[in-house]
Amino acid sequence: MTLNQLPLFPLGSVLYPGAVLPLRIFEVRYLDMIRRCIEAGAPFGVVSLTQGQEVAKPGQAETFAQVGTLAIITEHDNPQPGLRVVRCVGQQRFRIQRTERLKHGLWIADVSHVPQDSPVAVPDELQDCISLLKSALNRMPPEVLHNLMEGQPSQEQFHDCSWLAYRWCQLLPLPLEIKQRMLELDSPLIRLELVSDLLDKLQLRPDSP
């Protein structure tokens, strides 16, 4: 097993592969981390918090999920001293093997990469997940889409179970625990089948009762 060391950014949300993550960074532990990542062109790891808050408080415990997503910084700015604004894109998933918290509060981890999803065509019975997503995206203002995904999606992406399910996971109003479980699933088809069930449960299909 090949391990890589990553700085971690625990958040109260889940980052999916292909998703955009805008961040406003002001904590010292992350300002230095982001600067180093920008200078090296290196990723950092986003993990969802299971205990604690995004802004650290003295004596506060922090625990987080063991599967996260690499984040690559695509845009960055310093609008004022002590504030860094960045736009990141989710890449490959990873699994934490060992963690260490440094003196100034930054978490680092030895991680192993989770294999990328193999392309799986959307089956006939789930085709309406494509049309429903296209309709939802068409109603969004350009600035909202810019903070949702990188670039204009291709027809090939719409017809791939992995990409399609991840975009729905971003959009659906799901508890953090369920969003994390969707990230950890290894089967893109099962992930999309669960999305389809959620569309029914949330009555988001036009023919929902």
Backbone as CSV, one residue per row, in Angstrom:
resi,resn,N_x,N_y,N_z,CA_x,CA_y,CA_z,C_x,C_y,C_z
1,MET,0.846,-1.194,0.000,0.000,0.000,0.000,0.884,1.247,0.000
2,THR,0.679,2.117,-0.978,1.439,3.358,-1.056,0.723,4.445,-0.269
3,LEU,1.455,5.072,0.668,0.869,6.118,1.491,1.438,7.473,1.093
4,ASN,0.579,8.481,1.125,0.997,9.853,0.910,0.578,10.680,2.104
5,GLN,1.370,11.705,2.447,1.019,12.564,3.567,0.310,13.802,3.055
6,LEU,-0.796,14.124,3.708,-1.625,15.253,3.305,-1.940,16.144,4.488
7,PRO,-2.002,17.468,4.287,-2.644,18.322,5.289,-4.154,18.171,5.129
8,LEU,-4.868,18.217,6.236,-6.319,18.016,6.204,-7.066,19.303,6.533
9,PHE,-8.238,19.429,5.917,-9.142,20.552,6.187,-10.494,19.959,6.582
10,PRO,-10.755,19.757,7.884,-12.054,19.226,8.315,-13.150,20.283,8.154
11,LEU,-14.255,19.890,7.530,-15.364,20.806,7.278,-16.684,20.163,7.669
12,GLY,-17.679,20.989,7.852,-19.021,20.499,8.135,-19.779,20.182,6.870
13,SER,-19.089,19.664,5.876,-19.694,19.316,4.592,-18.845,18.231,3.951
14,VAL,-19.327,17.703,2.831,-18.620,16.659,2.093,-18.234,17.194,0.720
15,LEU,-16.997,16.978,0.321,-16.538,17.345,-1.013,-16.526,16.091,-1.877
16,TYR,-17.227,16.152,-3.021,-17.265,15.021,-3.940,-16.305,15.244,-5.100
17,PRO,-15.781,14.177,-5.684,-14.965,14.329,-6.892,-15.722,15.116,-7.965
18,GLY,-15.056,16.099,-8.546,-15.668,16.920,-9.579,-16.440,18.110,-9.061
19,ALA,-16.604,18.220,-7.738,-17.357,19.336,-7.164,-16.439,20.515,-6.878
20,VAL,-17.014,21.699,-6.909,-16.280,22.925,-6.577,-16.507,23.254,-5.109
21,LEU,-15.440,23.716,-4.460,-15.513,24.106,-3.046,-14.916,25.504,-2.887
22,PRO,-15.743,26.537,-2.695,-15.213,27.873,-2.396,-14.955,27.996,-0.898
23,LEU,-13.824,28.585,-0.525,-13.455,28.719,0.879,-12.972,30.135,1.176
24,ARG,-13.346,30.634,2.342,-12.793,31.876,2.886,-11.972,31.475,4.109
25,ILE,-10.675,31.667,4.037,-9.766,31.130,5.055,-9.148,32.265,5.856
26,PHE,-9.277,32.152,7.190,-8.711,33.182,8.056,-7.981,32.593,9.256
27,GLU,-8.170,31.307,9.539,-7.442,30.690,10.643,-5.974,30.527,10.270
28,VAL,-5.100,30.820,11.218,-3.659,30.775,10.948,-3.229,29.400,10.465
29,ARG,-3.771,28.342,11.076,-3.343,26.991,10.709,-3.630,26.683,9.246
30,TYR,-4.691,27.274,8.687,-5.039,27.004,7.301,-4.428,28.012,6.329
31,LEU,-4.210,29.235,6.786,-3.558,30.225,5.916,-2.178,29.741,5.488
32,ASP,-1.421,29.208,6.430,-0.090,28.698,6.103,-0.189,27.456,5.213
33,MET,-1.143,26.591,5.507,-1.331,25.382,4.708,-1.665,25.729,3.262
34,ILE,-2.608,26.653,3.070,-3.032,27.020,1.723,-1.890,27.680,0.968
35,ARG,-1.122,28.524,1.652,0.024,29.155,0.996,1.001,28.112,0.488
36,ARG,1.286,27.120,1.302,2.221,26.069,0.902,1.660,25.252,-0.275
37,CYS,0.362,24.966,-0.227,-0.256,24.203,-1.316,-0.202,24.979,-2.635
38,ILE,-0.460,26.294,-2.566,-0.404,27.121,-3.777,1.015,27.160,-4.332
39,GLU,1.982,27.360,-3.462,3.374,27.442,-3.917,3.853,26.137,-4.541
40,ALA,3.398,25.018,-3.991,3.851,23.716,-4.480,2.925,23.123,-5.544
41,GLY,1.760,23.759,-5.767,0.779,23.179,-6.673,0.274,21.841,-6.166
42,ALA,0.192,21.716,-4.839,-0.155,20.441,-4.206,-1.584,20.464,-3.675
43,PRO,-2.222,19.299,-3.555,-3.580,19.235,-3.007,-3.571,19.199,-1.489
44,PHE,-4.729,19.387,-0.899,-4.948,19.102,0.515,-6.170,18.198,0.609
45,GLY,-6.417,17.650,1.783,-7.519,16.715,1.936,-8.695,17.338,2.668
46,VAL,-9.887,17.175,2.122,-11.105,17.641,2.774,-11.804,16.440,3.407
47,VAL,-12.091,16.539,4.692,-12.798,15.483,5.418,-13.970,16.110,6.172
48,SER,-15.036,15.354,6.361,-16.212,15.890,7.055,-16.088,15.668,8.558
49,LEU,-16.414,16.691,9.308,-16.349,16.636,10.756,-17.439,15.723,11.319
50,THR,-17.067,14.905,12.280,-18.041,14.118,13.033,-18.186,14.649,14.456
51,GLN,-17.205,15.459,14.887,-17.271,16.136,16.185,-16.446,17.401,16.088
52,GLY,-16.956,18.480,16.689,-16.233,19.740,16.647,-16.829,20.693,15.627
53,GLN,-16.216,21.871,15.518,-16.675,22.909,14.600,-15.548,23.313,13.668
54,GLU,-15.942,23.925,12.538,-14.951,24.283,11.532,-13.913,25.259,12.081
55,VAL,-14.341,26.229,12.853,-13.414,27.183,13.476,-13.045,26.640,14.850
56,ALA,-11.771,26.346,15.030,-11.316,25.690,16.255,-11.508,26.586,17.472
57,LYS,-11.869,25.941,18.593,-11.967,26.626,19.872,-11.043,25.934,20.868
58,PRO,-10.452,26.673,21.793,-9.539,26.057,22.759,-10.196,24.900,23.503
59,GLY,-9.498,23.784,23.574,-9.992,22.622,24.288,-11.046,21.817,23.566
60,GLN,-11.409,22.234,22.352,-12.456,21.544,21.610,-11.887,20.331,20.891
61,ALA,-12.546,19.196,21.055,-12.115,17.985,20.354,-12.579,18.030,18.901
62,GLU,-11.780,17.477,18.027,-12.127,17.373,16.616,-11.967,15.929,16.174
63,THR,-13.020,15.366,15.617,-12.918,14.067,14.969,-13.569,14.190,13.599
64,PHE,-13.157,13.332,12.680,-13.649,13.457,11.310,-13.677,12.098,10.631
65,ALA,-14.390,12.062,9.505,-14.542,10.825,8.741,-13.184,10.346,8.234
66,GLN,-13.100,9.054,7.996,-11.836,8.451,7.574,-11.687,8.371,6.062
67,VAL,-12.726,8.742,5.324,-12.647,8.831,3.858,-12.925,10.267,3.459
68,GLY,-12.034,10.846,2.672,-12.186,12.223,2.226,-11.840,12.361,0.762
69,THR,-11.685,13.602,0.317,-11.449,13.892,-1.100,-10.305,14.891,-1.241
70,LEU,-9.413,14.626,-2.180,-8.358,15.580,-2.491,-8.966,16.843,-3.079
71,ALA,-8.424,17.995,-2.715,-8.876,19.272,-3.254,-7.691,19.978,-3.912
72,ILE,-7.895,20.402,-5.159,-6.883,21.166,-5.891,-7.346,22.612,-5.982
73,ILE,-6.476,23.544,-5.666,-6.815,24.969,-5.721,-6.714,25.455,-7.164
74,THR,-7.817,26.005,-7.699,-7.834,26.499,-9.075,-7.834,28.021,-9.155
75,GLU,-8.298,28.691,-8.096,-8.292,30.156,-8.044,-7.992,30.579,-6.617
76,HIS,-7.292,31.701,-6.462,-7.023,32.203,-5.107,-6.821,33.707,-5.130
77,ASP,-7.132,34.337,-3.993,-7.018,35.788,-3.894,-6.817,36.161,-2.435
78,ASN,-6.168,37.310,-2.210,-5.988,37.883,-0.873,-6.688,39.235,-0.821
79,PRO,-8.004,39.255,-0.567,-8.713,40.542,-0.583,-8.298,41.486,0.536
80,GLN,-7.753,40.929,1.628,-7.282,41.768,2.729,-6.319,40.939,3.572
81,PRO,-5.486,41.599,4.383,-4.545,40.853,5.218,-5.268,39.871,6.135
82,GLY,-4.742,38.660,6.213,-5.327,37.652,7.084,-6.525,36.944,6.506
83,LEU,-6.823,37.175,5.231,-7.950,36.502,4.586,-7.521,35.986,3.220
84,ARG,-7.742,34.733,2.990,-7.450,34.113,1.696,-8.745,33.494,1.160
85,VAL,-9.091,33.855,-0.058,-10.269,33.295,-0.719,-9.791,32.353,-1.814
86,VAL,-10.250,31.108,-1.763,-9.809,30.125,-2.754,-11.018,29.395,-3.335
87,ARG,-10.807,28.890,-4.519,-11.788,28.022,-5.185,-11.076,26.715,-5.471
88,CYS,-11.653,25.617,-4.988,-11.021,24.299,-5.118,-11.941,23.359,-5.882
89,VAL,-11.343,22.317,-6.445,-12.110,21.289,-7.147,-11.752,19.930,-6.555
90,GLY,-12.776,19.126,-6.261,-12.561,17.796,-5.713,-11.968,16.850,-6.736
91,GLN,-11.022,16.045,-6.283,-10.346,15.094,-7.164,-10.617,13.668,-6.671
92,GLN,-9.579,12.929,-6.436,-9.697,11.521,-6.050,-10.014,11.380,-4.560
93,ARG,-10.723,10.318,-4.220,-10.993,10.027,-2.813,-9.753,9.390,-2.158
94,PHE,-9.698,9.484,-0.839,-8.602,8.860,-0.099,-9.136,8.286,1.204
95,ARG,-8.353,7.386,1.784,-8.686,6.793,3.071,-7.549,7.076,4.051
96,ILE,-7.891,7.567,5.225,-6.889,7.914,6.234,-6.360,6.650,6.904
97,GLN,-5.033,6.572,7.023,-4.384,5.457,7.709,-3.822,5.877,9.069
98,ARG,-3.373,7.129,9.152,-2.792,7.624,10.411,-2.900,9.138,10.424
99,THR,-3.182,9.717,11.597,-3.278,11.173,11.703,-2.359,11.702,12.801
100,GLU,-2.006,12.968,12.656,-1.213,13.665,13.670,-1.651,15.121,13.679
101,ARG,-1.808,15.670,14.879,-2.170,17.085,14.993,-0.936,17.870,15.400
102,LEU,-0.570,18.851,14.574,0.610,19.658,14.846,0.320,20.701,15.928
103,LYS,1.385,21.348,16.395,1.257,22.259,17.543,0.275,23.399,17.295
104,HIS,0.237,23.918,16.072,-0.652,25.054,15.795,-2.044,24.601,15.361
105,GLY,-2.337,23.287,15.494,-3.700,22.807,15.282,-3.979,22.152,13.951
106,LEU,-3.030,22.209,13.018,-3.249,21.601,11.711,-3.140,20.084,11.801
107,TRP,-4.100,19.402,11.172,-4.046,17.952,11.083,-3.299,17.543,9.823
108,ILE,-2.429,16.546,9.933,-1.831,15.920,8.772,-2.129,14.421,8.860
109,ALA,-2.113,13.759,7.719,-2.482,12.346,7.710,-1.702,11.590,6.641
110,ASP,-1.394,10.347,6.955,-0.937,9.410,5.935,-2.188,8.795,5.323
111,VAL,-2.305,8.867,4.009,-3.527,8.403,3.348,-3.182,7.460,2.203
112,SER,-4.121,6.594,1.896,-4.038,5.761,0.696,-5.145,6.200,-0.250
113,HIS,-4.854,6.238,-1.536,-5.841,6.693,-2.507,-6.865,5.595,-2.792
114,VAL,-8.123,5.988,-2.839,-9.197,5.071,-3.227,-9.253,5.062,-4.755
115,PRO,-9.268,3.886,-5.385,-9.312,3.842,-6.854,-10.478,4.657,-7.407
116,GLN,-10.230,5.342,-8.507,-11.284,6.127,-9.132,-12.381,5.213,-9.678
117,ASP,-13.610,5.718,-9.670,-14.730,4.936,-10.187,-14.513,4.610,-11.662
118,SER,-14.815,3.389,-12.024,-14.806,3.014,-13.437,-16.063,3.571,-14.097
119,PRO,-15.988,3.953,-15.383,-17.186,4.460,-16.067,-18.289,3.400,-16.110
120,VAL,-19.492,3.790,-15.719,-20.654,2.906,-15.757,-21.794,3.678,-16.406
121,ALA,-22.330,3.150,-17.493,-23.414,3.821,-18.204,-24.682,3.827,-17.360
122,VAL,-25.430,4.918,-17.440,-26.697,5.020,-16.709,-27.710,4.075,-17.345
123,PRO,-28.268,3.136,-16.575,-29.239,2.187,-17.146,-30.546,2.875,-17.509
124,ASP,-31.336,2.195,-18.350,-32.586,2.775,-18.855,-33.515,3.221,-17.730
125,GLU,-33.602,2.403,-16.662,-34.564,2.712,-15.602,-34.164,3.934,-14.769
126,LEU,-32.938,4.441,-14.961,-32.488,5.608,-14.210,-32.246,6.821,-15.109
127,GLN,-32.697,6.732,-16.362,-32.451,7.810,-17.318,-33.086,9.128,-16.899
128,ASP,-34.204,9.066,-16.159,-34.832,10.333,-15.780,-33.985,11.123,-14.790
129,CYS,-33.011,10.459,-14.130,-32.077,11.192,-13.264,-31.261,12.185,-14.087
130,ILE,-31.035,11.847,-15.354,-30.293,12.742,-16.252,-31.145,13.961,-16.591
131,SER,-32.364,13.726,-17.069,-33.216,14.842,-17.487,-33.570,15.751,-16.320
132,LEU,-33.784,15.155,-15.149,-34.109,15.970,-13.973,-32.932,16.854,-13.570
133,LEU,-31.715,16.308,-13.658,-30.548,17.116,-13.305,-30.333,18.229,-14.333
134,LYS,-30.477,17.913,-15.611,-30.327,18.950,-16.637,-31.310,20.084,-16.400
135,SER,-32.547,19.727,-16.062,-33.558,20.742,-15.800,-33.185,21.601,-14.596
136,ALA,-32.674,20.955,-13.534,-32.275,21.693,-12.332,-31.113,22.637,-12.630
137,LEU,-30.132,22.161,-13.387,-28.968,22.990,-13.702,-29.339,24.155,-14.605
138,ASN,-30.262,23.930,-15.519,-30.673,25.000,-16.448,-31.354,26.153,-15.732
139,ARG,-31.899,25.877,-14.551,-32.589,26.933,-13.801,-31.641,27.734,-12.907
140,MET,-30.394,27.303,-12.833,-29.447,27.957,-11.924,-28.732,29.127,-12.595
141,PRO,-28.530,30.229,-11.879,-27.745,31.338,-12.418,-26.295,30.906,-12.658
142,PRO,-25.599,31.537,-13.604,-24.212,31.168,-13.920,-23.282,31.189,-12.712
143,GLU,-23.476,32.152,-11.806,-22.582,32.245,-10.644,-22.781,31.066,-9.694
144,VAL,-23.997,30.539,-9.634,-24.258,29.366,-8.802,-23.603,28.136,-9.416
145,LEU,-23.724,27.993,-10.725,-23.093,26.871,-11.416,-21.579,26.915,-11.283
146,HIS,-21.021,28.125,-11.280,-19.567,28.284,-11.158,-19.067,27.730,-9.837
147,ASN,-19.898,27.822,-8.799,-19.523,27.309,-7.479,-20.060,25.902,-7.225
148,LEU,-20.538,25.253,-8.281,-21.053,23.894,-8.158,-20.145,22.881,-8.840
149,MET,-19.690,23.213,-10.051,-18.868,22.278,-10.804,-17.894,23.037,-11.692
150,GLU,-16.919,22.313,-12.182,-15.872,22.901,-13.017,-16.259,22.800,-14.484
151,GLY,-16.527,23.953,-15.120,-16.828,23.976,-16.539,-18.213,23.455,-16.883
152,GLN,-18.500,23.455,-18.185,-19.778,22.952,-18.664,-19.733,21.425,-18.774
153,PRO,-20.710,20.727,-18.199,-20.695,19.269,-18.272,-20.944,18.777,-19.696
154,SER,-20.310,17.680,-20.028,-20.480,17.066,-21.342,-21.602,16.034,-21.294
155,GLN,-22.097,15.649,-22.459,-23.116,14.604,-22.524,-22.567,13.290,-21.956
156,GLU,-21.289,13.058,-22.183,-20.662,11.840,-21.662,-20.734,11.804,-20.136
157,GLN,-20.505,12.948,-19.504,-20.580,13.006,-18.040,-21.993,12.744,-17.541
158,PHE,-22.995,13.341,-18.192,-24.382,13.128,-17.782,-24.761,11.649,-17.822
159,HIS,-24.147,10.901,-18.726,-24.508,9.494,-18.897,-23.586,8.554,-18.128
160,ASP,-22.774,9.104,-17.220,-21.909,8.285,-16.371,-22.489,8.246,-14.957
161,CYS,-22.702,7.047,-14.428,-23.329,6.904,-13.100,-22.587,7.667,-12.013
162,SER,-21.266,7.610,-12.036,-20.473,8.237,-10.983,-20.667,9.742,-10.977
163,TRP,-20.443,10.384,-12.124,-20.560,11.844,-12.205,-21.979,12.281,-11.875
164,LEU,-22.959,11.591,-12.437,-24.354,11.969,-12.233,-24.758,11.854,-10.770
165,ALA,-24.374,10.751,-10.129,-24.737,10.567,-8.721,-24.068,11.604,-7.829
166,TYR,-22.805,11.900,-8.088,-22.108,12.896,-7.272,-22.761,14.274,-7.377
167,ARG,-23.204,14.638,-8.597,-23.834,15.954,-8.729,-25.151,15.999,-7.962
168,TRP,-25.911,14.919,-7.990,-27.137,14.879,-7.212,-26.839,14.927,-5.710
169,CYS,-25.776,14.233,-5.291,-25.407,14.245,-3.871,-25.060,15.655,-3.406
170,GLN,-24.481,16.449,-4.294,-24.209,17.845,-3.964,-25.498,18.624,-3.739
171,LEU,-26.485,18.374,-4.598,-27.672,19.211,-4.636,-28.743,18.822,-3.624
172,LEU,-28.857,17.532,-3.343,-29.954,17.082,-2.492,-29.762,17.521,-1.038
173,PRO,-30.839,17.907,-0.367,-30.755,18.342,1.038,-30.679,17.134,1.972
174,LEU,-29.487,16.574,2.095,-29.290,15.349,2.859,-28.500,15.630,4.129
175,PRO,-28.751,14.862,5.199,-27.912,14.974,6.396,-26.458,14.654,6.056
176,LEU,-25.555,15.262,6.809,-24.132,15.080,6.558,-23.740,13.604,6.595
177,GLU,-24.324,12.839,7.498,-23.983,11.427,7.616,-24.302,10.666,6.333
178,ILE,-25.447,10.981,5.708,-25.822,10.302,4.463,-24.922,10.758,3.313
179,LYS,-24.605,12.053,3.276,-23.683,12.534,2.243,-22.333,11.823,2.337
180,GLN,-21.877,11.593,3.559,-20.606,10.903,3.748,-20.706,9.448,3.303
181,ARG,-21.812,8.798,3.630,-21.984,7.403,3.207,-21.980,7.288,1.690
182,MET,-22.590,8.260,1.019,-22.600,8.237,-0.449,-21.184,8.374,-1.008
183,LEU,-20.370,9.187,-0.358,-18.981,9.328,-0.789,-18.233,8.015,-0.643
184,GLU,-18.504,7.295,0.421,-17.732,6.090,0.731,-18.138,4.872,-0.099
185,LEU,-19.302,4.922,-0.740,-19.734,3.788,-1.555,-18.765,3.535,-2.699
186,ASP,-18.476,2.271,-2.963,-17.545,1.917,-4.034,-18.228,1.684,-5.373
187,SER,-19.542,1.512,-5.373,-20.273,1.225,-6.613,-21.003,2.468,-7.117
188,PRO,-20.611,3.013,-8.279,-21.330,4.173,-8.821,-22.794,3.869,-9.116
189,LEU,-23.087,2.634,-9.549,-24.466,2.275,-9.875,-25.331,2.251,-8.614
190,ILE,-24.827,1.656,-7.532,-25.587,1.643,-6.283,-25.797,3.063,-5.777
191,ARG,-24.780,3.890,-5.912,-24.903,5.292,-5.478,-26.032,5.980,-6.242
192,LEU,-26.109,5.758,-7.549,-27.157,6.392,-8.348,-28.526,5.789,-8.038
193,GLU,-28.586,4.504,-7.776,-29.860,3.882,-7.388,-30.380,4.486,-6.091
194,LEU,-29.475,4.747,-5.144,-29.882,5.382,-3.890,-30.343,6.810,-4.133
195,VAL,-29.666,7.516,-5.040,-30.110,8.861,-5.411,-31.531,8.816,-5.963
196,SER,-31.786,7.846,-6.834,-33.118,7.714,-7.416,-34.172,7.487,-6.324
197,ASP,-33.861,6.650,-5.348,-34.776,6.420,-4.231,-35.028,7.717,-3.462
198,LEU,-33.962,8.516,-3.289,-34.099,9.774,-2.560,-34.946,10.780,-3.343
199,LEU,-34.843,10.772,-4.659,-35.683,11.663,-5.469,-37.159,11.351,-5.255
200,ASP,-37.474,10.059,-5.116,-38.851,9.674,-4.819,-39.240,10.086,-3.400
201,LYS,-38.346,9.806,-2.441,-38.644,10.110,-1.042,-38.857,11.605,-0.828
202,LEU,-38.072,12.413,-1.526,-38.170,13.868,-1.382,-39.202,14.471,-2.337
203,GLN,-39.872,13.591,-3.099,-40.920,14.022,-4.029,-40.415,15.061,-5.039
204,LEU,-39.272,14.744,-5.627,-38.661,15.666,-6.582,-38.899,15.252,-8.032
205,ARG,-39.586,14.119,-8.233,-39.999,13.740,-9.579,-41.353,14.378,-9.886
206,PRO,-41.573,14.795,-11.134,-42.862,15.435,-11.471,-44.073,14.584,-11.150
207,ASP,-43.928,13.247,-11.236,-45.065,12.365,-10.986,-45.103,11.848,-9.559
208,SER,-44.273,12.462,-8.652,-44.261,12.016,-7.255,-45.606,12.297,-6.617
209,PRO,-46.122,11.395,-5.790,-47.434,11.614,-5.135,-47.365,12.748,-4.134
